[in-house]
Amino acid sequence: MTDSQPQLKYEEHHELGYLERLLLTRGFGLAQWVMLACAVIGVSLALFHLYVAAFGTPEGRSFRSIHLTGMLILAFCAKPLFRAHMWDPIVQPGEGGNGRRMLGFAVDMAIVGFVLFAQVWTIYDIEAFHLRFGEKELPDLIIGGIMVLLVLEATRRAVGWAMVIITGFFIFHALYANYFFGFFYGPPVRFGKFIDELFMSSNGMFGIPIHVCSTYIVLFIIFGALLIRSGAGKFFIDLAVALTGHRVGGPAKASAVASGFMGTVSGSAVANVVTTGSFTIPLMKNLGYRAKFAAAVEACASSGGQITPPIMGAAAFIMAEFLAVPYVDIIIAASIPAFLYFATIYFMVHLEAEKHNIGRIDRDLLPKAGPVLRRGWHLLIALAVLIYFLVSGYTPMKSAFWGIAALFVLSFINRDTRMSPMDILAALESGIRATMPVTIACACAGLIIGSVFVSGLGLKFTQSVIEISGGNLFVLLALTGVSAIILGMGITTTAVYITVAALIVPAVIKIGVEPIAAHMFAFYFGVVSSITPPVALASFAGAAIAKTPPMATAIESTRVGIAKYLVPLVFVYNPSLLFVGPMWLTVYSGVMTMLGLWVLSIAIEGWYRGRLDMTMRGATFVAAILVLWPPTGEIYGIPDYVLEIAGIGLAALLLAPRFLAARKSGSGQLEGTSDA
């Protein structure tokens, strides 16, 4: 413990929404009128989705079109041409460059006008529009072609160039496949058929990704926004610190627990880092943790939010749709892997604390669990209501609606969580604003799926990947994992998952992997890019708070978050971790995997009741791999259970003497091994 005790004082910060910015604005120019319009659109869209959740969806193509139209308008206004932000003035008196800004504003407004026109054209007579499928008129072709280009432009602004380039490749391939070579060669798709698939039908940009985003994802994001506004972030951090702060390495453990709590309401890794990390990272540094390690722990714990039930990343909802299973099945399947991931972070934190002789926080400085629970217990009821409806068989949309309704009522129980009308409006707008880039990514991913489907590339790609791997499952998984990580460097988790699920997952399933394990594998490796160099956004956010080199922090994150790379491999070979098969096997596999990850953490950290030399670390690593070895029957004639027994025996042989010697000394570690 350092001489200066940490001060457990922090505030919960909200990103200012458009309504709040308008209240703080003195002048009211053209930009402010646009901001007000976007705020009204955001709140109106949120109320519209709540109404639909309560009373049922209208005609499917119309509903998806309304959702996408609203999000496109927000995208073009929130990311304007020639200005950094929407709230930047369009005309700056006395400064140059106004002509360029006015041109950008005029282009943006023209685009918004066309998007609205296309929406009216589509839904004015939706039955006639559907009847024109396959027999399009010239205006349908023109409007459809321009809308494809506008979705790409919105993607460029809201998501980035990488996804535009990837989508552009598949679109170009579909239209001009006869100019390609190898397995990319094929007959080109006529432009009319292309527009049929990507714009006229309920596929393409209005396919499964947009369907899931408009029905499930937006409501769960609104639920999370309301929960945060009610003070859930502060409550979760307080509760995590109260439960773990007094233990060895308490602040880092609190970071893992708090980020796990936050993961139940937020699927954004970077947002979780900023929310909990602004408190936990300085506290970890103050207690003696290395700054780089503190940032890595927060990044790894926060990125776990996307794999943590009940509200996982947006891709989890799309996975349920692809697998044609209830979302609650995805929650159940994801529960043990998520627990194993956070448990491994907890192990690493504990070993690091012992290694550097980092003490505990004085209980007098910690919030008490009882008062914390009394202040925020009702917020947990809102989560319980959400889970109850999911488990009871209600749709995710209806479950999210009742969770939101329960949260709204329950928030008035305590003065600290009571939301003002402005809080409610700001939360609704914030939820829509957070959904906007997800929706744009889903629309663009729909273009990829539609292009791959209409060109027939998907089937050829699946067969080619199997041929490249030679039918070897491990090689195929390695190709899948590397592809997902590379894609994740430039596009969102949702888009990564959809792309990999469309192109590679069918090949994984074809050689015998359980469908849910194959899809979950793609999901995990889409998420892991947030902590994997060179583009590790969660790690970079943690590095900014900790004031450490971003790339070094990202490398440290891959060490701390090792479970996110290994657990997917384990559950592909052993799907009992996803509750596939008998319950006894699930329990047994969970315990053995936990034991293997504990031993692996010791090998990686190089510490157990004292420092491990390289020979000991290598032997411990071998023991961990043997314990984690999946039940594949046998290897080189040796039954898999023999490998597990050998791993447990080797681990016990290596670590038991150190445990007994440390207990005998009474210090918790071997004499002369402290790094303090």
C-alpha positions as CSV (number, residue, x, y, z in Angstrom):
1,M,0.0,0.0,0.0
2,T,1.3,3.4,-0.8
3,D,1.6,6.1,1.9
4,S,-1.1,8.3,0.4
5,Q,-4.5,6.7,0.7
6,P,-6.6,6.9,-2.5
7,Q,-9.6,9.2,-2.4
8,L,-12.8,7.4,-3.4
9,K,-14.4,10.4,-4.9
10,Y,-15.7,10.5,-8.5
11,E,-18.5,11.8,-10.5
12,E,-20.5,10.1,-13.3
13,H,-20.2,11.9,-16.5
14,H,-22.7,11.9,-19.3
15,E,-21.9,12.8,-22.9
16,L,-24.0,16.0,-23.6
17,G,-26.8,15.4,-26.0
18,Y,-28.2,17.8,-28.5
19,L,-31.0,19.0,-26.2
20,E,-28.5,19.7,-23.4
21,R,-26.1,21.5,-25.8
22,L,-28.9,23.7,-27.0
23,L,-29.7,24.7,-23.4
24,L,-26.0,25.7,-22.9
25,T,-25.9,27.6,-26.2
26,R,-26.1,31.4,-26.1
27,G,-26.6,32.2,-29.8
28,F,-29.1,30.3,-32.0
29,G,-27.9,30.1,-35.6
30,L,-28.5,27.7,-38.5
31,A,-26.5,24.9,-36.9
32,Q,-28.6,25.1,-33.7
33,W,-31.8,24.8,-35.7
34,V,-30.4,21.6,-37.4
35,M,-29.4,20.3,-33.9
36,L,-32.9,21.0,-32.6
37,A,-34.4,19.2,-35.6
38,C,-32.1,16.2,-34.9
39,A,-33.1,16.2,-31.2
40,V,-36.8,16.1,-32.2
41,I,-36.1,13.3,-34.7
42,G,-34.2,11.3,-32.1
43,V,-36.9,11.6,-29.4
44,S,-39.6,11.0,-31.9
45,L,-37.9,7.8,-33.2
46,A,-37.4,6.6,-29.6
47,L,-41.1,7.1,-28.8
48,F,-42.1,5.5,-32.1
49,H,-40.1,2.4,-31.3
50,L,-41.6,2.2,-27.8
51,Y,-45.1,2.5,-29.3
52,V,-44.3,-0.3,-31.8
53,A,-42.9,-2.5,-29.0
54,A,-46.1,-2.0,-27.0
55,F,-48.7,-2.4,-29.8
56,G,-46.9,-4.4,-32.5
57,T,-44.9,-3.6,-35.7
58,P,-46.5,-2.3,-38.9
59,E,-45.7,-3.8,-42.3
60,G,-42.2,-5.0,-42.2
61,R,-40.6,-3.3,-45.1
62,S,-42.2,0.1,-44.2
63,F,-41.1,-0.2,-40.6
64,R,-37.5,-1.0,-41.5
65,S,-37.5,1.8,-44.0
66,I,-38.8,4.4,-41.5
67,H,-36.1,3.3,-39.0
68,L,-33.3,3.5,-41.6
69,T,-34.5,6.8,-43.0
70,G,-34.4,8.4,-39.5
71,M,-31.0,7.1,-38.9
72,L,-29.6,8.2,-42.3
73,I,-30.9,11.7,-41.6
74,L,-29.2,11.7,-38.2
75,A,-26.0,10.4,-39.8
76,F,-25.8,13.1,-42.4
77,C,-26.5,15.8,-39.9
78,A,-24.4,14.5,-37.1
79,K,-21.4,14.0,-39.4
80,P,-21.7,17.1,-41.7
81,L,-19.4,17.8,-44.7
82,F,-16.6,20.2,-44.1
83,R,-17.3,20.6,-40.3
84,A,-16.1,18.6,-37.4
85,H,-19.4,18.5,-35.5
86,M,-23.0,19.3,-36.1
87,W,-22.9,22.1,-33.5
88,D,-20.0,23.9,-35.3
89,P,-21.4,27.1,-36.8
90,I,-22.1,27.0,-40.5
91,V,-21.4,30.7,-40.9
92,Q,-18.5,32.2,-38.9
93,P,-18.5,36.0,-39.0
94,G,-15.1,37.4,-39.9
95,E,-13.5,34.1,-40.8
96,G,-12.7,32.5,-44.1
97,G,-14.0,29.1,-45.3
98,N,-17.7,30.0,-44.9
99,G,-18.3,29.2,-48.6
100,R,-17.0,25.7,-48.2
101,R,-19.1,25.2,-45.0
102,M,-22.3,26.5,-46.8
103,L,-21.6,24.2,-49.7
104,G,-21.3,21.2,-47.3
105,F,-24.5,22.3,-45.6
106,A,-26.3,22.5,-48.9
107,V,-25.1,19.1,-50.0
108,D,-26.2,17.6,-46.6
109,M,-29.7,19.1,-46.9
110,A,-30.0,17.9,-50.5
111,I,-29.1,14.4,-49.3
112,V,-31.6,14.6,-46.5
113,G,-34.3,15.8,-48.9
114,F,-33.6,12.9,-51.2
115,V,-33.7,10.3,-48.4
116,L,-37.1,11.7,-47.4
117,F,-38.3,11.6,-51.0
118,A,-37.2,7.9,-51.3
119,Q,-39.1,7.1,-48.1
120,V,-42.3,8.7,-49.4
121,W,-41.8,6.9,-52.8
122,T,-41.5,3.6,-51.0
123,I,-44.3,3.7,-48.5
124,Y,-46.9,6.0,-50.2
125,D,-48.4,2.8,-51.8
126,I,-46.4,0.0,-50.3
127,E,-48.5,-2.7,-51.9
128,A,-47.9,-1.3,-55.4
129,F,-44.2,-1.1,-54.5
130,H,-44.1,-4.8,-53.5
131,L,-45.9,-5.7,-56.7
132,R,-43.2,-4.0,-58.8
133,F,-40.6,-6.5,-57.5
134,G,-39.1,-8.1,-60.6
135,E,-40.8,-5.6,-62.8
136,K,-39.2,-2.4,-61.7
137,E,-39.9,1.0,-63.3
138,L,-37.0,3.3,-64.2
139,P,-37.5,5.6,-61.1
140,D,-37.1,2.5,-58.9
141,L,-33.7,1.7,-60.4
142,I,-32.6,5.3,-60.1
143,I,-33.8,5.7,-56.5
144,G,-32.5,2.3,-55.5
145,G,-29.0,3.0,-57.0
146,I,-28.8,6.4,-55.3
147,M,-29.9,4.9,-51.9
148,V,-27.1,2.3,-52.1
149,L,-24.6,5.1,-52.7
150,L,-26.1,7.1,-49.8
151,V,-25.8,4.1,-47.4
152,L,-22.1,3.8,-48.4
153,E,-21.6,7.6,-47.8
154,A,-23.4,7.4,-44.4
155,T,-21.1,4.4,-43.6
156,R,-18.1,6.5,-44.5
157,R,-19.1,9.2,-42.1
158,A,-20.5,7.1,-39.2
159,V,-18.3,4.0,-39.3
160,G,-15.3,4.6,-41.5
161,W,-13.6,4.0,-44.8
162,A,-12.7,0.4,-44.1
163,M,-16.3,-0.9,-44.2
164,V,-17.0,1.2,-47.3
165,I,-14.1,-0.4,-49.1
166,I,-15.1,-3.9,-48.1
167,T,-18.7,-3.4,-49.1
168,G,-17.7,-1.7,-52.4
169,F,-15.6,-4.7,-53.3
170,F,-18.5,-7.1,-52.9
171,I,-20.9,-4.8,-54.8
172,F,-18.4,-4.3,-57.6
173,H,-17.8,-8.1,-57.7
174,A,-21.6,-8.8,-58.0
175,L,-21.9,-6.4,-60.9
176,Y,-18.7,-7.3,-62.7
177,A,-17.8,-10.8,-61.7
178,N,-16.8,-11.7,-65.2
179,Y,-13.8,-9.4,-64.9
180,F,-12.4,-11.4,-61.9
181,F,-10.3,-14.5,-61.8
182,G,-10.1,-17.7,-59.7
183,F,-13.1,-18.6,-57.6
184,F,-14.2,-14.9,-57.8
185,Y,-14.9,-15.4,-61.5
186,G,-18.6,-15.8,-62.4
187,P,-21.5,-14.4,-64.4
188,P,-22.3,-10.7,-63.6
189,V,-25.6,-9.7,-62.0
190,R,-27.9,-7.5,-64.0
191,F,-28.4,-4.1,-62.4
192,G,-32.1,-4.6,-62.2
193,K,-31.8,-7.9,-60.3
194,F,-29.1,-6.2,-58.1
195,I,-31.5,-3.4,-57.1
196,D,-34.3,-6.0,-56.6
197,E,-32.2,-7.7,-54.0
198,L,-30.5,-4.8,-52.3
199,F,-33.3,-2.2,-52.3
200,M,-36.7,-3.4,-53.4
201,S,-37.0,-6.6,-51.3
202,S,-36.8,-7.1,-47.5
203,N,-33.2,-8.3,-48.0
204,G,-30.1,-6.3,-48.8
205,M,-30.0,-3.0,-46.9
206,F,-33.4,-3.9,-45.3
207,G,-32.4,-7.5,-44.4
208,I,-31.9,-9.4,-41.2
209,P,-29.4,-6.9,-39.7
210,I,-31.7,-3.9,-40.1
211,H,-34.7,-6.0,-38.9
212,V,-32.9,-6.9,-35.7
213,C,-31.6,-3.4,-35.2
214,S,-35.0,-1.8,-35.6
215,T,-36.8,-4.3,-33.4
216,Y,-34.5,-5.4,-30.7
217,I,-31.2,-3.5,-30.5
218,V,-32.6,0.0,-30.4
219,L,-34.8,-0.8,-27.5
220,F,-32.0,-2.4,-25.5
221,I,-29.8,0.6,-26.1
222,I,-32.6,2.9,-25.0
223,F,-33.0,0.8,-21.9
224,G,-29.2,1.1,-21.2
225,A,-29.3,4.9,-21.7
226,L,-32.2,5.3,-19.3
227,L,-30.4,3.0,-16.8
228,I,-27.3,5.1,-17.0
229,R,-29.2,8.3,-16.6
230,S,-30.9,7.0,-13.5
231,G,-27.5,6.6,-11.8
232,A,-26.8,3.0,-12.5
233,G,-23.2,3.6,-13.5
234,K,-22.3,5.2,-10.1
235,F,-24.4,2.5,-8.3
236,F,-22.5,-0.4,-10.1
237,I,-19.1,1.1,-9.4
238,D,-20.0,1.7,-5.8
239,L,-21.3,-1.8,-5.4
240,A,-18.2,-3.3,-7.0
241,V,-15.8,-1.3,-4.8
242,A,-17.8,-2.2,-1.7
243,L,-17.7,-5.9,-2.5
244,T,-14.0,-6.2,-3.6
245,G,-12.1,-3.1,-2.5
246,H,-11.0,-4.6,0.8
247,R,-9.4,-7.6,-0.9
248,V,-5.9,-7.9,-2.2
249,G,-5.6,-5.7,-5.3
250,G,-9.1,-4.5,-4.6
251,P,-9.4,-1.6,-7.1
252,A,-8.4,-3.8,-10.0
253,K,-10.9,-6.4,-9.0
254,A,-13.5,-3.7,-8.6
255,S,-12.7,-2.6,-12.1
256,A,-13.4,-6.2,-13.4
257,V,-16.6,-6.5,-11.4
258,A,-17.8,-3.0,-12.2
259,S,-17.2,-3.4,-15.9
260,G,-19.0,-6.7,-15.7
261,F,-22.0,-5.0,-14.1
262,M,-21.8,-2.2,-16.7
263,G,-21.7,-4.8,-19.4
264,T,-25.3,-5.9,-18.4
265,V,-26.5,-2.5,-19.7
266,S,-23.9,-1.4,-22.2
267,G,-22.4,-3.1,-25.2
268,S,-19.8,-0.5,-25.9
269,A,-16.2,-1.3,-24.8
270,V,-14.9,2.3,-25.2
271,A,-17.9,3.7,-23.3
272,N,-17.4,1.3,-20.5
273,V,-13.7,2.3,-20.3
274,V,-14.5,6.0,-20.1
275,T,-17.3,5.4,-17.5
276,T,-15.6,3.1,-15.0
277,G,-11.9,3.7,-16.0
278,S,-11.9,7.4,-15.1
279,F,-12.3,6.2,-11.5
280,T,-10.6,2.8,-11.3
281,I,-7.5,3.5,-13.4
282,P,-6.2,6.4,-11.2
283,L,-7.1,4.4,-8.1
284,M,-5.2,1.3,-9.3
285,K,-2.1,3.5,-10.1
286,N,-2.4,5.1,-6.7
287,L,-2.3,1.8,-4.9
288,G,0.9,0.7,-6.8
289,Y,-0.3,-1.1,-9.9
290,R,1.8,-0.4,-13.0
291,A,0.0,2.2,-15.1
292,K,0.1,0.0,-18.2
293,F,-1.4,-2.9,-16.3
294,A,-4.2,-0.7,-14.8
295,A,-5.2,0.5,-18.3
296,A,-5.1,-3.1,-19.7
297,V,-7.3,-4.4,-16.9
298,E,-9.9,-1.7,-17.5
299,A,-9.8,-2.2,-21.3
300,C,-10.2,-6.0,-21.0
301,A,-12.9,-5.8,-18.4
302,S,-14.8,-3.2,-20.3
303,S,-14.5,-5.0,-23.6
304,G,-16.2,-8.0,-21.8
305,G,-19.4,-6.0,-21.8
306,Q,-20.1,-7.1,-25.3
307,I,-20.1,-10.8,-24.3
308,T,-21.9,-10.3,-21.0
309,P,-25.6,-11.3,-20.7
310,P,-28.3,-10.2,-20.6
311,I,-27.6,-7.1,-22.8
312,M,-24.7,-8.2,-25.1
313,G,-23.4,-6.5,-28.1
314,A,-25.7,-5.9,-31.1
315,A,-24.3,-8.9,-32.9
316,A,-25.7,-11.2,-30.3
317,F,-29.3,-10.3,-31.4
318,I,-28.4,-10.9,-35.0
319,M,-26.9,-14.2,-34.0
320,A,-30.2,-15.3,-32.6
321,E,-31.9,-14.4,-35.8
322,F,-29.3,-16.2,-37.9
323,L,-29.7,-19.3,-35.7
324,A,-33.5,-19.0,-35.6
325,V,-33.4,-19.4,-31.8
326,P,-34.8,-17.2,-29.0
327,Y,-32.4,-14.6,-27.7
328,V,-32.6,-16.1,-24.3
329,D,-30.8,-19.2,-25.7
330,I,-27.9,-16.9,-26.7
331,I,-27.9,-15.5,-23.2
332,I,-27.7,-18.9,-21.6
333,A,-25.0,-20.1,-24.0
334,A,-22.9,-17.0,-23.4
335,S,-23.1,-17.1,-19.6
336,I,-20.3,-19.6,-18.8
337,P,-17.7,-18.2,-21.4
338,A,-18.4,-14.7,-20.1
339,F,-17.9,-15.9,-16.5
340,L,-14.6,-17.6,-17.4
341,Y,-13.4,-14.5,-19.2
342,F,-13.9,-12.2,-16.2
343,A,-12.6,-14.9,-13.8
344,T,-9.3,-15.0,-15.7
345,I,-9.0,-11.2,-15.5
346,Y,-9.7,-11.6,-11.7
347,F,-6.9,-14.2,-11.5
348,M,-4.4,-12.0,-13.3
349,V,-5.3,-9.1,-11.1
350,H,-4.8,-11.1,-7.9
351,L,-1.4,-12.5,-9.0
352,E,-0.2,-9.1,-10.0
353,A,-1.2,-7.7,-6.6
354,E,0.7,-10.5,-4.8
355,K,3.7,-10.1,-7.1
356,H,4.1,-6.4,-6.4
357,N,2.9,-6.7,-2.7
358,I,0.0,-4.4,-3.4
359,G,-2.2,-4.2,-0.3
360,R,-5.8,-3.6,0.4
361,I,-7.9,-0.4,0.7
362,D,-8.8,0.6,4.3
363,R,-12.4,-0.4,4.8
364,D,-13.1,3.0,6.3
365,L,-12.5,4.5,2.9
366,L,-14.8,2.2,1.1
367,P,-18.5,2.6,0.5
368,K,-20.6,0.1,2.5
369,A,-22.5,-2.5,0.6
370,G,-25.7,-2.1,2.6
371,P,-26.2,1.6,2.0
372,V,-25.2,1.2,-1.6
373,L,-27.8,-1.5,-2.1
374,R,-30.4,0.5,-0.3
375,R,-29.8,3.3,-2.7
376,G,-29.9,1.4,-5.9
377,W,-31.6,-2.0,-5.3
378,H,-34.6,-1.0,-7.4
379,L,-32.4,-0.6,-10.5
380,L,-31.6,-4.3,-10.2
381,I,-35.3,-5.1,-10.2
382,A,-35.6,-3.4,-13.6
383,L,-32.9,-5.8,-14.9
384,A,-34.7,-8.7,-13.2
385,V,-37.9,-7.7,-15.0
386,L,-36.1,-7.7,-18.3
387,I,-34.6,-11.1,-17.7
388,Y,-37.9,-12.5,-16.4
389,F,-39.7,-11.6,-19.6
390,L,-36.9,-13.0,-21.8
391,V,-36.9,-16.3,-19.9
392,S,-40.7,-16.4,-20.0
393,G,-40.7,-16.6,-23.8
394,Y,-41.6,-13.0,-24.7
395,T,-39.8,-11.5,-27.7
396,P,-36.7,-9.4,-27.0
397,M,-38.7,-6.4,-28.2
398,K,-41.5,-6.9,-25.7
399,S,-39.1,-7.8,-22.9
400,A,-37.1,-4.6,-23.5
401,F,-40.3,-2.6,-23.5
402,W,-41.4,-3.9,-20.1
403,G,-37.9,-3.5,-18.8
404,I,-38.0,0.2,-19.8
405,A,-41.5,0.6,-18.3
406,A,-40.4,-1.0,-15.0
407,L,-37.2,1.2,-14.9
408,F,-39.2,4.3,-15.5
409,V,-41.5,3.6,-12.6
410,L,-38.8,2.2,-10.3
411,S,-36.5,5.2,-10.8
412,F,-39.0,7.4,-8.8
413,I,-38.5,5.3,-5.7
414,N,-35.3,7.0,-4.7
415,R,-34.5,10.7,-5.0
416,D,-30.9,9.9,-6.2
417,T,-32.3,7.9,-9.2
418,R,-35.3,10.0,-10.0
419,M,-35.1,11.4,-13.5
420,S,-36.3,14.8,-14.5
421,P,-38.2,15.3,-17.8
422,M,-35.0,16.6,-19.4
423,D,-33.1,13.4,-18.2
424,I,-35.8,11.3,-19.8
425,L,-35.8,13.2,-23.1
426,A,-32.0,13.3,-23.1
427,A,-31.8,9.5,-22.5
428,L,-34.2,8.8,-25.3
429,E,-32.3,11.0,-27.7
430,S,-29.0,9.4,-26.4
431,G,-30.3,5.9,-27.1
432,I,-31.2,6.8,-30.7
433,R,-27.9,8.6,-31.2
434,A,-26.0,5.5,-29.9
435,T,-28.1,3.3,-32.2
436,M,-27.3,5.4,-35.3
437,P,-23.8,4.0,-36.2
438,V,-25.0,0.5,-35.4
439,T,-27.9,0.9,-37.8
440,I,-25.7,2.4,-40.5
441,A,-23.3,-0.5,-40.1
442,C,-26.2,-3.0,-40.2
443,A,-27.5,-1.5,-43.4
444,C,-24.0,-1.6,-45.0
445,A,-23.6,-5.2,-43.8
446,G,-26.9,-6.0,-45.4
447,L,-25.4,-4.8,-48.7
448,I,-22.6,-7.2,-48.2
449,I,-24.9,-10.1,-47.5
450,G,-27.2,-9.2,-50.5
451,S,-24.2,-8.9,-52.8
452,V,-22.7,-12.2,-51.7
453,F,-26.1,-13.9,-52.0
454,V,-27.1,-12.5,-55.4
455,S,-23.6,-13.3,-56.9
456,G,-23.4,-16.8,-55.4
457,L,-20.0,-16.0,-54.0
458,G,-21.0,-17.2,-50.5
459,L,-21.2,-20.8,-51.5
460,K,-18.0,-20.7,-53.5
461,F,-16.2,-19.0,-50.6
462,T,-17.3,-21.6,-48.1
463,Q,-16.1,-24.4,-50.3
464,S,-12.8,-22.6,-51.0
465,V,-12.1,-22.1,-47.3
466,I,-12.6,-25.7,-46.6
467,E,-10.2,-26.7,-49.4
468,I,-7.6,-24.2,-48.1
469,S,-7.8,-25.7,-44.6
470,G,-7.7,-29.2,-45.9
471,G,-10.7,-30.0,-43.7
472,N,-8.6,-29.4,-40.6
473,L,-10.7,-27.8,-38.0
474,F,-7.9,-26.0,-36.1
475,V,-6.6,-24.5,-39.4
476,L,-10.1,-23.4,-40.3
477,L,-10.6,-21.8,-36.9
478,A,-7.3,-20.0,-37.2
479,L,-8.3,-18.6,-40.6
480,T,-11.7,-17.5,-39.1
481,G,-10.1,-15.9,-36.1
482,V,-7.5,-14.0,-38.0
483,S,-10.0,-12.9,-40.6
484,A,-12.3,-11.6,-37.8
485,I,-9.5,-9.7,-36.1
486,I,-8.3,-8.1,-39.4
487,L,-11.9,-7.1,-40.2
488,G,-12.3,-5.8,-36.7
489,M,-9.5,-3.3,-37.2
490,G,-11.7,-1.2,-39.5
491,I,-15.3,-2.1,-38.9
492,T,-17.7,-2.6,-36.0
493,T,-18.2,-5.8,-34.1
494,T,-21.6,-6.2,-35.6
495,A,-20.3,-5.8,-39.1
496,V,-17.4,-8.2,-38.4
497,Y,-19.7,-10.9,-37.1
498,I,-22.2,-10.5,-40.0
499,T,-19.4,-10.7,-42.6
500,V,-17.7,-13.7,-41.0
501,A,-21.1,-15.4,-40.4
502,A,-22.0,-15.0,-44.1
503,L,-18.7,-16.1,-45.6
504,I,-16.8,-18.5,-43.2
505,V,-19.1,-19.8,-40.5
506,P,-21.0,-22.0,-43.0
507,A,-17.7,-23.7,-43.7
508,V,-17.0,-24.3,-40.0
509,I,-20.5,-25.8,-39.5
510,K,-20.1,-27.9,-42.6
511,I,-17.2,-29.8,-41.1
512,G,-19.2,-30.7,-38.0
513,V,-19.0,-27.8,-35.5
514,E,-22.2,-27.1,-33.5
515,P,-23.9,-24.1,-35.2
516,I,-24.1,-22.0,-32.0
517,A,-20.4,-22.7,-31.2
518,A,-19.4,-21.6,-34.7
519,H,-21.4,-18.4,-34.5
520,M,-20.3,-17.7,-31.0
521,F,-16.6,-18.2,-32.1
522,A,-17.1,-15.6,-34.9
523,F,-18.8,-13.2,-32.4
524,Y,-15.9,-13.5,-29.8
525,F,-13.2,-12.9,-32.4
526,G,-15.1,-9.9,-33.7
527,V,-15.1,-8.5,-30.2
528,V,-11.5,-9.2,-29.4
529,S,-10.2,-6.6,-31.9
530,S,-11.0,-3.9,-29.3
531,I,-8.0,-5.1,-27.3
532,T,-5.8,-6.5,-30.1
533,P,-3.1,-4.4,-31.7
534,P,-2.8,-2.5,-34.0
535,V,-6.3,-1.1,-33.7
536,A,-7.3,-1.7,-30.1
537,L,-9.8,1.1,-29.3
538,A,-10.6,0.0,-25.7
539,S,-6.9,-0.3,-24.9
540,F,-6.2,3.1,-26.4
541,A,-9.1,4.7,-24.4
542,G,-7.6,3.2,-21.2
543,A,-4.1,4.4,-22.2
544,A,-5.4,7.9,-22.6
545,I,-6.7,7.8,-19.0
546,A,-3.6,6.1,-17.6
547,K,-1.2,8.3,-19.7
548,T,0.6,5.2,-21.1
549,P,1.8,4.4,-24.6
550,P,-1.2,3.2,-26.6
551,M,0.5,0.3,-28.4
552,A,2.3,-1.0,-25.3
553,T,-1.0,-0.9,-23.4
554,A,-2.7,-2.9,-26.2
555,I,0.0,-5.5,-26.0
556,E,-0.5,-5.7,-22.3
557,S,-4.2,-6.1,-22.9
558,T,-3.7,-9.2,-25.0
559,R,-1.8,-10.7,-22.1
560,V,-4.5,-9.8,-19.5
561,G,-7.3,-10.8,-21.8
562,I,-5.8,-14.1,-23.0
563,A,-9.1,-15.9,-22.1
564,K,-10.9,-14.1,-24.9
565,Y,-8.6,-15.8,-27.4
566,L,-8.6,-19.3,-25.8
567,V,-12.2,-19.8,-24.5
568,P,-13.7,-19.7,-28.0
569,L,-11.3,-22.5,-29.1
570,V,-12.3,-24.5,-26.0
571,F,-16.1,-24.2,-26.6
572,V,-15.8,-25.1,-30.3
573,Y,-14.2,-28.4,-29.4
574,N,-16.2,-28.7,-26.2
575,P,-19.7,-27.2,-26.8
576,S,-20.9,-28.4,-23.4
577,L,-19.6,-25.0,-22.2
578,L,-22.5,-23.5,-24.2
579,F,-25.0,-25.8,-22.5
580,V,-25.0,-28.3,-25.4
581,G,-25.3,-31.8,-24.0
582,P,-26.0,-33.1,-20.5
583,M,-25.8,-30.7,-17.6
584,W,-23.2,-32.8,-15.7
585,L,-20.8,-32.4,-18.6
586,T,-21.4,-28.7,-18.7
587,V,-20.6,-28.4,-15.0
588,Y,-17.5,-30.6,-15.3
589,S,-16.2,-28.8,-18.4
590,G,-16.8,-25.4,-16.7
591,V,-14.8,-26.4,-13.6
592,M,-12.0,-27.9,-15.6
593,T,-11.7,-24.9,-17.9
594,M,-11.7,-22.6,-14.9
595,L,-8.8,-24.7,-13.3
596,G,-6.9,-24.6,-16.6
597,L,-7.3,-20.8,-16.9
598,W,-6.1,-20.4,-13.3
599,V,-2.9,-22.4,-14.0
600,L,-2.5,-20.6,-17.3
601,S,-2.7,-17.2,-15.5
602,I,0.1,-18.3,-13.1
603,A,2.3,-19.3,-16.1
604,I,1.6,-15.9,-17.9
605,E,2.1,-13.9,-14.7
606,G,5.2,-15.8,-13.6
607,W,4.1,-15.8,-10.0
608,Y,2.6,-18.1,-7.5
609,R,3.5,-17.6,-3.8
610,G,6.8,-16.4,-5.2
611,R,8.5,-15.8,-8.5
612,L,8.6,-18.6,-11.1
613,D,11.7,-19.1,-13.2
614,M,11.4,-19.7,-16.9
615,T,11.6,-23.5,-16.5
616,M,8.8,-23.5,-13.9
617,R,6.7,-21.1,-16.1
618,G,7.1,-23.4,-19.1
619,A,6.2,-26.5,-17.2
620,T,3.1,-24.7,-15.7
621,F,2.1,-23.6,-19.2
622,V,2.2,-27.2,-20.4
623,A,0.1,-28.2,-17.4
624,A,-2.5,-25.6,-18.2
625,I,-2.7,-26.7,-21.9
626,L,-3.2,-30.3,-20.8
627,V,-6.0,-29.3,-18.5
628,L,-7.6,-27.2,-21.1
629,W,-7.2,-29.8,-23.8
630,P,-10.7,-30.4,-25.3
631,P,-12.4,-33.8,-25.2
632,T,-11.6,-34.9,-28.7
633,G,-11.5,-38.6,-27.9
634,E,-7.7,-39.2,-28.0
635,I,-4.5,-37.7,-29.4
636,Y,-1.7,-40.0,-30.6
637,G,-3.6,-42.9,-29.1
638,I,-3.8,-41.2,-25.6
639,P,-7.4,-40.8,-24.3
640,D,-8.2,-37.1,-23.6
641,Y,-9.1,-37.8,-19.9
642,V,-5.5,-39.1,-19.4
643,L,-4.2,-35.7,-20.6
644,E,-6.5,-33.9,-18.2
645,I,-5.3,-36.1,-15.3
646,A,-1.7,-35.6,-16.3
647,G,-2.2,-31.8,-16.5
648,I,-3.8,-31.7,-13.0
649,G,-1.0,-33.9,-11.6
650,L,1.7,-31.8,-13.1
651,A,0.1,-28.6,-11.8
652,A,-0.2,-30.0,-8.4
653,L,3.4,-31.3,-8.4
654,L,4.7,-27.8,-9.4
655,L,2.5,-25.6,-7.3
656,A,1.5,-27.6,-4.1
657,P,5.0,-27.4,-2.5
658,R,5.0,-23.6,-3.0
659,F,1.5,-23.3,-1.5
660,L,2.5,-25.4,1.6
661,A,5.8,-23.6,2.1
662,A,4.1,-20.2,1.9
663,R,1.4,-21.3,4.4
664,K,4.1,-22.6,6.7
665,S,5.9,-19.3,6.6
666,G,2.7,-17.5,7.3
667,S,3.5,-14.6,4.9
668,G,1.4,-15.8,1.9
669,Q,4.5,-16.0,-0.2
670,L,7.9,-17.6,-0.2
671,E,10.6,-15.8,1.7
672,G,12.8,-13.4,-0.2
673,T,10.5,-13.2,-3.2
674,S,8.7,-9.9,-2.7
675,D,9.1,-7.3,-5.4
676,A,7.9,-4.5,-3.1
